[in-house]
Amino acid sequence: MRLARVIGSVVATVKHQALNGRKLLMVQPIDPYGEDQGEQVIAVDQVQAGIGDKVLLLEEGTSSRQILHYENAPIRCVIVGIVDHVELAAQPASV
């Protein structure tokens, strides 16, 4: 899993049947400090996330299909949580 920020929604009137009735969101992967990391991706929303939300993004096809209970779905990314906050340990002092 990784952190991401929801930056938009995607509407596709013609799509694979596994995507019917599913909300698609455009997300930007981020680091723990909120800085953009890598390319934007489209993800299936399982948690009712909205634009601006920080989310947990699962980017692994087999796990994504297991969550959706659809073995042959052409799905790689699923939003599986909404992040309230990220707390990091203090950086250790250099010796």
N, C-alpha and C positions, 0 to 999 in steps of 0.2 A: 504494500500500500504506500501511497504518498499523499502529500498535501496538495490541494489545488484550490483555485478560486473560480466560482461560477461567473462567467463573463457574458453569457447569452443563452438563448434557446434556439433550437433547430426544429423546423417544421418540414416534414417530408410526407407528402400525400401518397406517393407511391414508394413502397418499401417492402423488405422481406417480412413475411408473416410474423416472425418472432418479435418484430418491433411494433406490431399493431397494438395500440392502446398504451404504449410506453412513452414517457416523457423523455425527450432528448435534450441535453444541455451541453453547451460549449464551455469547456473548462481550461484554465491556464494552470499548469503545474507550478507550484511555488516551493521555496525553501521555508524552514521554520520561522524566518524573519519576515515572510511575506513577499520576498523578491521573486520575480518570474524565473522559472527554470525550465528550459526546453520548449518544445512545440505545443501548441494548443491541440486539444483532442475533443472528440464528441463522446459523451458518456450517457448511459442509461441511468436515469435518476430513480433510486429506490427509497428515498427518504424525504421527498417533497422539499428539496433545496430550491433556493431562489437566487436570482442575480445578486452578486456581492457576497454570498455566503462562502466561507471557507469550509471545504469538505474533505472527507477521506475518499481517495480515488483508488479503486482496485483496478490494476492494469494487467490482468492475466486472464487469457481467454477461458481456460478450463474452469477456474474458480468463478469467473463471471457467469458462465453458463450454469454452473451448479447453483449459484444463488438464484438465478432466474428460473430454474427447473426446466430448462430447454436445452437438451443435449446438443442439438445441431444448429443452435443460433449463431449467426455471424457477429458475435458481440465480444469485444475485447475489454472495454472499460465500463465500470459500473460505479456509481456514487453510492457508498455504503454507510456514510455517516456525515453529520454536520458538526464541525469543530467549534467548541465554545471558546477555548483558548489553548495556547501551547506554552508550556512552562519548561524552560531549559535549565540544566544545572549550570552553575557558575563555571567559567573557564578556569582550569587549574593554572596556577602561577608557573611560569617557566623557571626551571632550576638551572 
